[in-house]
Amino acid sequence: MDRARYLAMVAAGAATVLPTVARAQSSRVRIGAAANDSYAVTYFAQDGGFFERARIDPDIQIFSNAQAMVQAAAGNAIDVGMADLVQVANAFNHGVPLGFIAPAGIYDSKVPTTLICAAKNSPIRSVKDLENQPVAVVAIASIGSVALQEWIKQNGADVTKVKLLELPFSAMAPALTRGTIAAAAIAEPFLSLARDDVRSLGDAQSVIAKSFFLSGSFASRDWVAGNRDVASRLVKAFQAAAVWSNAHHDDTAVILAKYAKLDLDKIRTMARATFATTLDPRMMQPILDIAFKYGQMQKPVRAADLIVPV
């Protein structure tokens, strides 16, 4: 047997006994999510295939608001969540080691996605009319709450006379039409779904800045430290999903309709959220400053201190 034939036989035999190279195993991550459009990048990453390409196996858990996600992360019930800066800053001030790993929705004064609304047949006509009336926000310690208070003040009403209460976005329009609340800060997609029943009193978030972060993905600093590779892949998945989502509103409308269980045609006509791809402290600090001003935080916080390097 010549050498060439012998080497060919050895190679063929080796091929029959060598194990098949396994694909890299996906990493399980417990992720909190909500159906608010500016928080929905998690769903877009899932259905757009970005988690799969990053080898992330997401265990997506649905929450009614960001405050509940922060509490779940503090109790180690989830690894990653979505929240606004006020909730994460409050956790930080209380010694809970949470921080942002990626941005999400951006407020743009040209295309507001949250408005202060009253029922169409309501006698409320001006901000002054909200004094001594109940007004709903999704969370008392939130961007929506502090923006509302500053907006009330700038429009000549006494903010101390307005009675703030918490309601899920989905419950706000029904409460307005029943007359149990006078106004509410309603976000998309619930804002568009309620357009036949409510009217806008104004855009409260415009008093903070022309553009700022509405939300971001946060995690425990301990989790990031113990899962550097996973955290890095997860952030890249969020970034890729954000870029894709900004350019594919028709596709993301279908995904949002699926998870929020809302009418697709109405979602297609609503103002859609825009997503950031990098954490910029300059887009974060204005919210932290106004939250401290209105007593939503016990101590001032520097935006840079809320960013966890990944």
C-alpha positions in Angstrom: 0.0 0.0 0.0 1.5 3.3 -1.0 1.8 6.2 1.4 -0.9 8.4 -0.1 -3.5 5.5 0.1 -2.5 4.7 3.7 -2.9 8.4 4.8 -6.3 8.6 3.0 -7.5 5.5 4.9 -6.3 6.9 8.3 -8.1 10.1 7.6 -11.3 8.3 6.7 -11.1 6.2 9.9 -10.5 9.2 12.0 -13.6 10.9 10.6 -15.8 8.1 11.8 -14.7 8.3 15.4 -14.1 12.0 16.0 -17.1 13.6 17.8 -19.1 16.2 16.1 -18.1 19.7 17.2 -21.0 21.1 19.3 -22.4 24.5 18.7 -21.7 27.0 21.6 -24.3 26.6 24.2 -26.7 29.5 24.8 -26.7 31.3 28.1 -29.9 31.5 30.1 -30.8 35.0 31.3 -33.9 36.0 33.2 -35.1 39.2 31.7 -37.9 41.4 32.9 -40.0 43.2 30.2 -43.1 45.4 29.9 -45.5 46.1 27.0 -44.8 49.8 26.9 -43.4 50.6 23.4 -40.3 52.4 24.8 -39.6 49.3 26.9 -40.3 46.8 24.2 -36.8 46.4 22.8 -36.6 43.1 24.7 -39.5 41.7 22.6 -37.9 43.0 19.5 -34.6 41.4 20.3 -36.4 38.1 21.0 -38.6 37.9 17.8 -36.0 39.6 15.6 -33.5 36.8 16.4 -30.9 39.0 18.1 -30.9 37.0 21.3 -30.4 33.8 19.4 -27.5 35.2 17.3 -25.9 36.4 20.6 -26.3 32.9 22.1 -28.7 34.3 24.7 -31.5 32.0 25.9 -34.0 34.5 27.4 -36.4 33.7 30.2 -38.7 36.7 29.6 -40.9 37.6 32.6 -43.6 40.2 32.1 -44.1 43.0 34.6 -46.8 45.7 34.9 -44.3 48.5 35.6 -40.5 49.2 36.0 -40.7 49.5 39.8 -41.7 45.9 40.1 -38.8 44.9 37.9 -36.3 46.8 40.1 -37.8 45.0 43.2 -37.5 41.7 41.4 -33.8 42.3 40.5 -33.1 43.4 44.1 -34.5 40.1 45.2 -32.6 38.1 42.6 -35.8 37.0 40.9 -34.5 38.3 37.5 -31.0 39.1 36.1 -31.8 42.0 33.8 -34.7 44.4 33.7 -35.9 47.6 32.1 -36.6 50.8 34.1 -36.3 54.5 34.0 -33.5 56.4 35.8 -35.5 57.4 38.9 -36.1 53.8 40.0 -32.5 52.6 39.5 -31.1 55.8 41.1 -33.3 55.2 44.2 -32.0 51.6 44.4 -28.5 52.9 44.1 -29.1 55.4 46.9 -30.3 52.6 49.1 -27.2 50.4 48.5 -28.8 48.0 46.0 -26.0 47.4 43.5 -28.0 48.0 40.3 -26.8 49.9 37.2 -27.5 50.4 33.6 -25.9 48.2 31.0 -27.7 49.5 27.8 -30.1 52.3 26.9 -33.6 51.8 25.5 -36.3 54.3 24.6 -35.5 58.0 24.0 -37.9 60.9 24.6 -38.0 63.2 21.5 -40.0 66.5 21.9 -40.9 66.3 18.2 -42.6 62.9 18.6 -43.8 62.5 22.2 -45.0 59.1 23.2 -46.5 60.0 26.5 -49.1 62.7 27.0 -51.2 64.1 29.9 -54.8 63.2 29.1 -58.3 63.9 30.3 -61.6 62.2 29.3 -63.1 63.8 26.1 -66.2 64.9 28.1 -64.2 66.0 31.1 -64.6 69.6 32.5 -60.8 69.7 32.9 -59.6 72.4 30.5 -56.4 73.8 32.1 -53.6 72.7 34.3 -55.1 74.8 37.1 -58.2 72.6 37.0 -56.1 69.7 38.2 -55.7 71.1 41.7 -57.5 69.0 44.3 -58.0 66.3 41.7 -56.6 62.7 41.4 -54.1 62.3 38.6 -52.6 58.9 37.6 -49.0 58.0 36.8 -47.6 54.5 36.3 -45.3 54.9 39.3 -45.0 57.7 41.9 -41.2 57.5 41.7 -40.7 57.7 37.9 -39.9 60.1 35.1 -43.5 60.5 34.3 -44.3 61.6 37.8 -41.5 64.2 38.1 -42.2 65.5 34.6 -45.9 65.9 35.5 -45.1 67.9 38.7 -42.7 70.3 36.9 -45.2 70.7 34.1 -48.0 71.6 36.6 -45.7 74.1 38.3 -44.6 75.8 35.0 -48.2 76.2 34.0 -49.2 78.1 37.1 -50.8 75.5 39.3 -50.0 74.4 42.8 -48.3 71.0 42.5 -48.9 70.3 46.2 -52.6 70.3 45.6 -52.6 67.6 42.9 -53.3 64.1 44.2 -50.9 61.6 42.4 -51.8 58.0 42.4 -50.5 54.9 40.6 -52.3 53.0 37.9 -51.1 50.6 35.1 -51.2 52.3 31.7 -53.9 49.8 30.6 -56.2 51.0 33.4 -55.8 54.7 32.8 -58.3 55.4 30.0 -61.1 53.3 31.6 -60.6 55.3 34.8 -60.8 58.6 33.0 -64.0 57.7 31.2 -65.5 56.5 34.5 -64.5 59.8 36.1 -62.5 58.2 38.9 -59.5 60.3 38.0 -59.2 63.7 36.4 -56.1 63.1 34.3 -53.4 60.6 33.5 -49.9 60.4 32.0 -50.6 57.8 29.3 -47.8 56.2 27.2 -48.0 54.4 23.8 -49.4 52.1 22.7 -52.2 52.7 25.3 -52.3 56.4 24.2 -53.3 55.6 20.7 -55.7 52.9 21.7 -57.6 55.4 23.9 -57.7 58.2 21.3 -61.5 57.9 20.9 -62.0 58.4 24.6 -59.4 60.9 25.7 -57.9 64.3 24.7 -54.5 65.7 25.4 -53.8 68.4 27.9 -50.1 68.6 27.0 -46.7 67.0 26.9 -45.3 67.1 30.4 -42.0 65.5 29.5 -41.0 68.5 27.3 -40.2 70.4 30.5 -37.2 68.1 31.3 -35.3 68.4 28.0 -35.8 68.2 24.2 -34.4 64.7 24.3 -33.4 62.2 27.1 -33.5 58.6 28.0 -36.9 57.2 28.9 -35.6 53.8 29.9 -32.7 51.5 29.9 -31.7 47.9 30.6 -30.3 47.4 34.1 -28.6 44.6 36.0 -27.0 43.8 39.3 -23.4 44.8 39.3 -22.6 41.4 41.0 -24.4 39.6 38.1 -22.4 41.5 35.5 -19.1 40.9 37.4 -19.8 37.1 37.4 -21.1 36.9 33.9 -18.9 39.3 31.8 -19.2 37.4 28.6 -22.9 36.8 28.8 -23.5 40.5 29.7 -21.4 41.6 26.8 -23.3 39.4 24.4 -26.6 40.6 25.8 -25.7 44.3 25.4 -24.7 43.7 21.8 -28.1 42.0 21.2 -29.9 45.0 22.7 -27.8 47.4 20.6 -28.5 45.4 17.3 -32.2 45.2 18.2 -32.3 48.9 18.8 -30.7 49.7 15.4 -33.0 47.3 13.6 -36.2 48.5 15.5 -35.5 52.2 14.6 -35.6 51.3 10.9 -38.3 48.6 10.9 -41.4 50.1 12.5 -43.7 47.9 10.5 -42.0 44.7 11.7 -41.9 45.9 15.3 -45.6 46.9 15.2 -46.4 43.2 14.6 -44.3 42.2 17.5 -45.7 44.8 19.9 -49.2 43.8 18.9 -48.4 40.2 19.7 -47.0 40.8 23.2 -49.2 43.7 24.2 -52.3 41.9 22.7 -53.3 45.1 21.0 -54.9 46.1 17.7 -52.2 46.1 15.0 -53.8 48.8 12.8 -53.8 51.2 15.7 -50.2 50.5 16.6 -49.2 51.2 13.0 -50.7 54.7 13.3 -49.2 55.7 16.7 -46.1 57.6 17.5 -43.4 55.0 17.9 -40.5 55.0 20.3 -36.9 55.6 19.1 -34.1 53.6 20.8 -30.6 54.7 21.7 -27.6 52.4 21.2 -25.1 53.8 23.7 -25.3 55.1 27.3 -24.7 58.8 27.4 -24.6 60.5 30.8 -25.7 63.8 29.2 -29.0 62.2 28.2 -29.5 60.9 31.8 -28.5 63.7 34.1 -31.5 66.0 33.5 -33.9 63.4 34.8 -31.9 62.7 37.9 -31.7 66.4 38.7 -35.4 67.0 38.4 -36.2 63.9 40.4 -34.1 65.1 43.3 -35.7 68.5 43.0 -39.1 67.0 43.6 -38.0 64.7 46.4 -38.2 61.5 44.4 -34.6 60.7 45.4 -33.1 61.2 48.9 -29.7 62.2 47.5 -28.5 63.6 44.2 -26.9 61.0 41.8 -24.4 61.4 39.0 -25.5 59.7 35.8 -22.0 58.2 35.3 -22.3 56.4 38.6 -25.3 54.5 37.3 -23.5 53.0 34.3 -22.0 49.5 34.7 -19.1 48.9 32.3 -19.7 45.7 30.3 
